Structures are given as structure tokens and as C-alpha cells.
Amino acid sequence: MPRIALVTYDPRPEPSKDADLPVLAAALREAGADAQTVFWDAGDVDWAGYDLVLIRSTWDYSWRAAEFVAWAERCAKVTRLANPAEVVRWNTDKRYLGELAEAGVPVVPTRYLAPGDPADLPDDQEYVVKPTSGAGARYAARYTPGQHESAVRQLERMHAEGLTAMVQPYMRGIDAAGERALQFFGGRLLHASRKRAVLAPGTAFDAAKVAHPGLEPWTPTEAEHAVAERALAAVPDAPELLYARVDLVDGEDGQPRVMELELVEPNLFLFLHPGSLRPVVEAVLAAAGR
């Protein structure tokens, strides 16, 4: 009976937002595993007692990125961690988009403004400002050139908190074609989903946002699948990834570009793709048995 830790966050006092977690835990137990839901920052967990520590919904990590990466590295020293700690370290900082671009992967054009850098913002197009460590559109907002002062205030707030900002053109294709998420598990395409644009005009960067508006199943095109595979192949020094999600939007040329590569704690959206539960369980059990 393999022992598997399904790692999540402590949502108290709110209920957990991970609808997939109890479903996955129950399916693993039914398949014969001892699957337990564990908070990543719980101080009394013997991680060495698990055959596999599977990161699932550690959705507070972006506020505590350094602490989270340190936990992943400690955990990986005593047991099998999925995804591996070196992947977690690389993927928690969205400056990886620059590395993907250098490797020839089509990505959303991105510049980075670290604390102390001048507020070099576009004056000829709509753009997005967000942190290099973020999830669920935290501290993300879109601006027109006429909203320069508001964007500068966001940069000042982020820099005061030690955050590096990303500046990207607003990809107008998302308003028509949405954002597509291609989910991989066990090295193969599992399913895909599409959602509407998250960032509405005029929404403050520190306002709560709906992370997955209008989510629906999606059949990826050959071009989308090819770009996703190129992005995953460009992950540096990566052993086999147990899971991955590649988020795509259309560029001005209508071709897919990588917006984000989610290798830490992507939502699986099993409630939208119930047929994917079985292959996920099989892949997790295989990983636990290695």
C-alpha cells in the first residue's frame, strides 16, 4: 500500500477552494493507496514516511515563495517529490519566460522591473503589470497609456514589498479566443480547458479576481499542442515531469504563445473533465511505486 501525501494549503478560516482534492484522495484510496491530505507548512509531518509527496493546491505559496522553495528542497532530500524541487525552484519565478524565449519558444513578450528600476512603462499600447511570483491574478492589472500614474503606484507598492514586476503587452486575442490551458499528466496530454479574460479594464491590482471565468472544456489545435510540447521540452535540467499545465493565448499574428507554464500546483479541473480522474490516479500510483 503506497503512502501518498497530497499537499495543499491551510485555508482557515475559509473552506478550501480545491474541489479536486477530496475526489482525487478518495480515488487513490479506492485504488489501494494510503492517501492523506497534508498542509505543506505543517511543522509536525514526517515527509520521509511517504513514498510520494504530490504537490496539489499549495495556493498560498506565491506570498511565501522563498519559504515554499526551501520546504520543497528539504522534502526532496527524504522522499520523492512531484514535481521535483529543482523544477519548483525554477517555476516559482516567472522570469523563466525569458529563458523560454531564449530557447525559441513563442511566449508573451515580457520585461522585468526589479525594485530600484525606473518605471519604464509603455506609452503606445495597453499593457499588464503583475509580479514574477504570483498566482490567481494576484497583484495583476491591465492599463492604458493614460493610466500611467495608477500603474506607477502599483509598481511602487510591489517594489516596497520586494516584488519584481513583469510588464507585458495586453494580448488582445484573449478577448476573442480566450486563454487555453493544456494539462499534461504522466508525460501525456490529459485534457484542455479554455477561459475568458481575467483582467477587466479598471480593476485595481489589489482587488480580488475570478481566476477562471467562463471555464469550459477545449480541444486543442495542433499548433497549440506543438507550442506546449516545445515549452515543456525547454524546461532546464528537468527530470520527467509528473504534471504540467501550459497556458496559451494568441499573439497579434493569431498564433499561440505561452503566457504561463504551471509546474508547481496547477488546478487539474477534474470537475470539468471527470474522465481524466482514472489516468491521473494511474500516473500517481506509478510515480509512488518507483
C-alpha positions in Angstrom: 0.0 0.0 0.0 1.9 3.1 -1.2 1.7 6.1 1.2 1.0 9.3 -0.7 0.8 12.9 0.7 -1.5 15.2 -1.3 0.0 18.6 -0.3 -2.3 21.6 0.0 -2.6 24.9 1.9 -4.3 25.8 5.1 -7.3 27.9 4.0 -8.6 28.7 7.5 -10.9 30.4 8.3 -12.3 29.9 4.8 -13.1 26.5 3.3 -10.6 25.1 0.8 -11.2 26.1 -2.9 -9.7 22.9 -4.2 -12.7 20.9 -5.4 -10.5 18.2 -6.9 -8.6 17.3 -3.8 -11.2 15.2 -2.0 -12.1 13.5 -5.3 -8.5 12.5 -6.0 -7.9 11.4 -2.4 -10.9 9.2 -2.5 -10.0 7.7 -5.8 -6.4 6.9 -4.7 -7.7 5.2 -1.5 -10.2 3.2 -3.6 -7.2 2.1 -5.8 -5.4 0.8 -2.7 -3.2 3.7 -1.7 -2.9 5.3 1.7 -3.6 8.9 0.5 -3.5 11.7 3.1 -4.2 15.4 2.7 -1.4 17.4 4.3 -0.6 21.1 4.7 2.8 21.9 3.2 3.8 24.2 6.1 2.6 21.9 8.9 5.5 21.5 11.3 4.9 18.0 12.5 4.9 16.0 9.3 7.3 13.1 8.7 7.8 13.6 5.0 10.2 10.6 4.8 7.3 8.4 5.8 5.7 8.9 2.3 6.5 7.1 -0.9 5.4 10.2 -2.8 4.7 13.7 -1.8 2.5 15.2 -4.5 2.1 19.0 -4.6 -1.5 19.7 -5.4 -3.0 23.0 -4.2 -0.4 25.0 -2.2 -2.2 28.1 -3.4 -0.6 30.4 -0.8 3.0 29.7 -1.9 3.3 32.9 -4.1 3.1 35.0 -0.9 5.9 32.9 0.7 7.9 31.8 -2.3 11.3 31.5 -0.6 9.8 29.6 2.3 8.0 27.3 0.0 11.0 26.5 -2.2 13.1 25.8 1.0 10.3 23.3 2.1 10.4 21.6 -1.3 14.2 21.2 -1.2 14.0 19.8 2.4 11.3 17.4 1.4 13.0 16.2 -1.8 16.0 15.1 0.3 14.0 12.5 2.2 11.4 11.3 -0.3 10.1 11.5 -3.9 8.6 15.0 -4.5 6.5 15.7 -7.6 7.2 17.9 -9.3 10.9 17.8 -8.3 12.4 20.6 -6.1 14.6 21.9 -8.9 11.5 22.4 -11.1 9.7 24.0 -8.3 12.5 26.5 -7.7 12.7 27.4 -11.4 9.0 27.7 -11.9 8.1 29.8 -8.9 9.8 32.8 -10.6 8.2 33.8 -13.8 11.5 35.1 -15.2 11.5 31.6 -16.7 9.6 33.2 -19.6 12.8 34.9 -20.6 14.6 31.6 -20.6 11.8 30.0 -22.7 12.1 32.9 -25.2 15.8 32.4 -25.5 15.2 28.8 -26.2 13.0 29.8 -29.2 9.6 29.1 -27.5 6.9 31.6 -28.6 6.0 33.5 -25.4 4.2 36.7 -24.5 6.8 39.4 -24.7 7.9 40.3 -21.2 10.1 42.9 -19.5 11.1 42.8 -15.8 11.3 45.7 -13.4 13.0 44.9 -10.1 13.0 47.1 -7.0 15.1 50.1 -7.8 14.4 50.0 -11.5 12.8 53.1 -13.1 9.1 52.8 -14.0 9.7 52.2 -17.7 6.1 51.6 -18.9 4.6 51.5 -22.4 3.2 54.7 -23.8 1.8 53.3 -27.0 -0.3 50.3 -26.1 -2.4 48.7 -23.4 -0.3 46.6 -21.1 -0.3 44.3 -18.0 1.7 44.6 -14.8 2.0 41.6 -12.4 4.6 40.1 -10.1 7.1 37.4 -11.1 5.8 35.4 -8.1 2.1 35.3 -8.2 -1.0 33.1 -8.7 -4.7 33.6 -9.3 -4.1 37.1 -10.9 -2.7 38.4 -7.5 -1.3 41.9 -7.9 -2.2 41.9 -11.6 -3.8 44.7 -13.6 -4.1 46.0 -17.1 -3.6 49.6 -18.0 -3.9 52.0 -20.9 -1.1 54.6 -21.6 -3.3 57.2 -20.0 -3.3 55.3 -16.7 0.4 55.7 -16.2 0.1 57.2 -12.6 -2.0 54.2 -11.4 0.5 51.8 -12.9 3.4 53.6 -11.2 1.5 53.3 -7.8 1.2 49.6 -8.4 4.9 49.3 -9.1 5.8 51.3 -6.0 3.6 49.0 -3.9 5.1 45.9 -5.3 8.7 47.2 -5.1 8.1 48.2 -1.5 7.2 44.6 -0.8 10.3 43.3 -2.6 8.5 42.0 -5.6 9.8 42.2 -9.2 7.2 43.3 -11.7 6.5 41.8 -15.1 5.3 44.2 -17.9 3.6 42.6 -20.9 1.5 43.9 -23.7 -2.2 43.1 -23.2 -2.8 40.3 -25.6 -6.0 41.4 -27.4 -6.5 37.9 -28.8 -7.6 36.8 -25.4 -10.8 38.9 -25.7 -11.9 36.8 -28.7 -10.3 33.4 -28.3 -9.8 33.3 -24.5 -6.9 31.6 -22.7 -6.3 27.9 -23.2 -4.8 25.6 -20.6 -3.3 22.3 -21.8 -2.9 19.9 -18.9 -0.3 17.2 -19.1 0.0 14.2 -16.6 2.3 11.3 -16.7 4.1 12.8 -19.8 1.0 12.9 -21.9 -1.7 15.4 -22.8 -4.5 14.8 -20.3 -7.1 17.4 -21.3 -7.5 21.1 -22.1 -9.7 23.9 -21.0 -10.5 27.5 -22.1 -11.4 30.5 -20.0 -12.3 34.1 -20.7 -10.0 37.1 -19.9 -9.3 37.5 -16.2 -8.3 41.2 -16.1 -11.1 43.5 -16.7 -10.4 47.2 -17.5 -10.3 49.4 -14.5 -10.0 46.6 -11.9 -7.5 47.5 -9.2 -4.4 45.4 -9.0 -5.1 44.5 -5.3 -8.8 43.7 -5.9 -10.0 40.1 -5.7 -10.4 38.5 -9.1 -12.1 35.4 -10.5 -9.2 33.2 -11.6 -11.0 31.1 -14.1 -14.0 32.9 -15.6 -16.2 31.1 -18.1 -14.1 27.9 -17.8 -15.1 25.2 -20.4 -13.6 22.1 -22.0 -11.4 22.7 -25.0 -10.0 20.7 -27.8 -6.5 22.0 -28.5 -5.3 22.7 -32.0 -2.2 21.0 -33.5 -0.4 24.4 -33.2 -1.4 24.7 -29.5 -0.2 21.2 -28.7 3.0 21.8 -30.6 3.8 25.0 -28.7 3.0 23.4 -25.4 5.4 20.5 -26.1 8.1 22.9 -27.1 7.7 24.8 -23.8 7.9 21.6 -21.7 10.9 20.4 -23.7 12.7 23.7 -22.8 12.4 23.3 -19.1 16.1 23.3 -18.0 17.6 20.2 -16.4 14.2 18.8 -15.7 13.7 15.1 -15.0 10.4 13.6 -16.0 7.5 15.9 -15.0 4.6 14.2 -13.4 2.3 17.0 -14.2 2.3 20.3 -16.1 -0.1 23.0 -17.4 0.7 25.2 -20.3 -1.4 28.4 -20.6 -1.7 29.8 -24.1 -3.0 33.0 -25.7 -3.0 34.2 -29.3 -0.4 36.8 -30.4 -1.1 39.6 -32.9 -0.3 37.0 -35.7 -3.1 34.7 -34.4 -0.5 32.0 -33.4 -0.4 30.6 -29.8 2.1 32.0 -27.3 2.9 30.8 -23.8 1.5 33.0 -21.1 2.5 30.8 -18.2 4.0 27.4 -17.5 2.4 25.9 -14.4 4.7 23.2 -12.9 4.1 23.7 -9.2 0.4 23.5 -8.2 -1.9 23.7 -11.3 -5.6 23.1 -10.8 -6.5 19.9 -12.6 -10.1 21.0 -13.2 -11.2 17.4 -12.7 -14.8 18.6 -12.1 -14.8 19.7 -15.7 -13.0 16.6 -17.0 -14.2 13.7 -14.9 -12.9 11.1 -17.4 -9.4 12.3 -16.5 -9.5 11.0 -12.9 -8.6 7.5 -13.8 -5.4 8.3 -15.8 -4.3 10.7 -13.1 -4.7 8.0 -10.4 -2.8 5.5 -12.5 0.1 8.0 -13.1 0.2 8.9 -9.4 0.4 5.3 -8.3 3.1 4.6 -10.9 5.1 7.5 -9.6 4.7 6.3 -6.0 5.9 2.9 -6.9 9.2 4.0 -8.4 
